[in-house]
């Protein structure tokens, strides 16, 4: 009797093992995805978002884009909205605090304008209820654009092209060139400044390969350590207010003692050193961090938050892991063509330098 040699079906075994491994990985990804959604993390939606009392139209968006880039809204004729919210550098100016009129510096770091439409309120202390209210603030602030509403209106009315744009953007109004309508147009443009399709968005929407194993581990650490308690929703923040130093107050080098945050809005003692939770979208490209702009490194910022807000001294591996996840929040940056602005006339107010 001739012996028949045994041949192990190596290829089939390997293929079966790989298939089982892939199925297990998909199950793990699905569980992590459900875990992220369970704590309120959401992807950036496509399409224009509706805003209160301001229907967004093509005409308003185009007018708002011109106004956003026009430095003549400032008294000096030098500073535009884009100066402090530079769309080429993550929607902020990448400075601790912005330089304004007469080389003055503001008291707080300039937040990114990208995805700001998803915030419950604007500014670090939430003093503006929406984007159109926010647009009015810097124009009138003495350390920023240092202008007055009446002078802005005179400036805009002095240029016939602007008058035509306002008439088309606000049809049926007897006097469409107003300070309020200027703010509404800027808001309409800022509604378009969203950054969808970040790797994290792709993962939430079902693309298992959108995140690396290290990034998934970072997401898991982000959730398990409690970061999502304050940084949730579409913007991973921007919704609620918390004391900076909920557990342990940072030193004066990070938390300036003379800036009491939301207290300056409410004059309520419990709101001292309370600030809006910073949105984390595009956080990897919007350094420096915190309202004071004192921290430049993302990992350092994560470590500070661990101590100040969670009361936990995160290990170096945990800090690195969370920062690795945060890098997946950088979405597709809006591509905006710089507008050609209306030509000034003899009636246009001259710069106040």
PyMOL commands that set and color helices and strands:
alter all, ss='L'
color gray80, all
select helices_A, chain A and resi 10-38+58-69+71-73+81-84+101-103+116-118+131-140+149-157+160-169+179-190+199-204+208-210+213-224+227-229+263-266+269-271+283-285+298-310+316-329
alter helices_A, ss='H'
color red, helices_A
select strands_A, chain A and resi 241-243+274-276
alter strands_A, ss='S'
color yellow, strands_A
deselect
rebuild
show_as cartoon
